[in-house]
């Protein structure tokens, strides 16, 4: 099993970290690790072999971030279920003892450590001890950390604090020009353009697209020139997000979306701790940055790195609205009226 990580240097567990370990059952009560077939004795510490971790540099992504693969020399386990495959047939509670060196993948969903105590307990949910290690290292600016929640009243709260879930507007997913970027905690799905032959913003058929942070400007242009046409699902879903509240949202540009994906580890860990927001997985996410009239740019996180691609606009991909500002009551009524017109049109 290979774990793709951004960090060649391991973390050191400041406290015991509980995780999931999938095992293969040889006979009743006898287990082995699924990949290597190493015999496992429950309630005893399993030490990785070989002793020295095998870490290989996999190159850099488009943003210059190093990617490494971790194979032997560490014992792999899961932190939360991803909805995909799981090696092995039995899932047991495992503990990475305090003081042990460990690595996390770029999603924050898998973990590998030099030592692992595999217990005889089955496990469904995990405590959040490991998350404290991660969130303590979250990048911050002026006291605001990536992963913090943005609340009503223009305040911020760390995921480890007690606060009302109903007060959550969005989550800090990065910084740009000295300001926090705030994204929705929900992931939507839709098509960029049902007809696939449009042009709304600037075209970026080259490397300059990674520096595009024009999401708000492109949304303003769309509202002014396109009149909320039904064919543009991605823009309308962002405009109508939280339409019952006085909030303004927009479809992020390439630079904004990739900033979020580069911080997936902290975002996912925060969402797991507090239980607010969908975890980010290896989907393709739309941006408002356009390649040409028939295709727009999307990005995803796979093999530990951020990837970007141009996709036909009539494909369905993930959508994450970004928060712009609070709006006036008149704007709120206008949005509600546009929704009412669309509902009525369905009955014609």
FENQUIWO-V249286 format. One record per backbone hydrogen bond with DSSP energy under -0.5 kcal/mol. CO is the residue of the C=O (numbers start at 1). NH is the residue of the N-H. If there is no record, write none. Layout:
{{CO & NH} {CO & NH}}
This chain:
{{2 & 4} {3 & 5} {3 & 70} {4 & 106} {5 & 68} {6 & 8} {11 & 102} {13 & 99} {16 & 18} {17 & 96} {19 & 94} {20 & 78} {21 & 92} {22 & 34} {23 & 25} {23 & 89} {23 & 90} {24 & 26} {24 & 32} {27 & 30} {30 & 26} {30 & 27} {31 & 40} {32 & 24} {33 & 37} {38 & 33} {40 & 31} {40 & 42} {41 & 44} {44 & 118} {45 & 47} {46 & 116} {49 & 73} {51 & 53} {53 & 55} {54 & 56} {54 & 71} {56 & 58} {56 & 69} {59 & 67} {61 & 64} {65 & 61} {67 & 58} {68 & 5} {69 & 56} {69 & 71} {70 & 3} {72 & 54} {74 & 76} {75 & 113} {77 & 111} {78 & 20} {90 & 23} {90 & 92} {91 & 123} {92 & 21} {93 & 119} {94 & 19} {95 & 97} {95 & 117} {96 & 17} {97 & 100} {100 & 13} {101 & 114} {102 & 11} {103 & 112} {105 & 108} {109 & 79} {109 & 80} {110 & 105} {111 & 77} {112 & 103} {113 & 75} {114 & 48} {116 & 46} {116 & 118} {117 & 95} {117 & 119} {118 & 43} {118 & 44} {121 & 93} {128 & 132} {129 & 132} {129 & 133} {130 & 134} {131 & 135} {132 & 136} {134 & 137} {135 & 138} {139 & 146} {141 & 144} {144 & 141} {145 & 148} {148 & 172} {149 & 151} {149 & 157} {150 & 169} {150 & 170} {151 & 154} {151 & 155} {155 & 151} {157 & 149} {158 & 161} {161 & 163} {164 & 167} {165 & 168} {167 & 152} {170 & 150} {171 & 183} {172 & 147} {174 & 181} {176 & 179} {179 & 176} {180 & 182} {181 & 173} {181 & 174} {181 & 183} {182 & 323} {183 & 171} {185 & 278} {186 & 188} {188 & 319} {190 & 317} {191 & 234} {202 & 290} {204 & 206} {206 & 209} {207 & 210} {208 & 211} {209 & 212} {211 & 213} {212 & 255} {212 & 256} {214 & 218} {215 & 219} {216 & 220} {217 & 221} {218 & 222} {219 & 223} {220 & 224} {221 & 225} {222 & 226} {222 & 227} {229 & 232} {231 & 194} {231 & 233} {232 & 236} {233 & 237} {234 & 238} {235 & 239} {236 & 240} {237 & 241} {238 & 241} {240 & 243} {242 & 245} {245 & 247} {246 & 327} {248 & 324} {248 & 325} {250 & 252} {250 & 322} {252 & 288} {253 & 257} {254 & 258} {255 & 259} {256 & 260} {257 & 261} {258 & 262} {259 & 263} {260 & 263} {261 & 264} {263 & 267} {264 & 268} {265 & 269} {266 & 270} {267 & 271} {268 & 272} {269 & 273} {270 & 274} {271 & 275} {275 & 277} {281 & 283} {284 & 318} {285 & 299} {289 & 297} {290 & 204} {292 & 295} {293 & 198} {294 & 313} {295 & 291} {295 & 292} {296 & 311} {297 & 287} {298 & 309} {299 & 285} {300 & 302} {300 & 307} {302 & 305} {305 & 302} {306 & 62} {307 & 300} {309 & 298} {309 & 311} {311 & 296} {312 & 315} {313 & 192} {313 & 193} {315 & 192} {317 & 190} {318 & 286} {319 & 188} {319 & 321} {320 & 252} {321 & 184} {322 & 250} {325 & 248} {328 & 332} {329 & 333} {330 & 334} {331 & 335} {332 & 336} {333 & 337} {334 & 338} {335 & 339} {336 & 340} {337 & 341} {338 & 342} {339 & 343} {340 & 344} {341 & 345} {342 & 346} {343 & 346} {344 & 347} {345 & 348}}
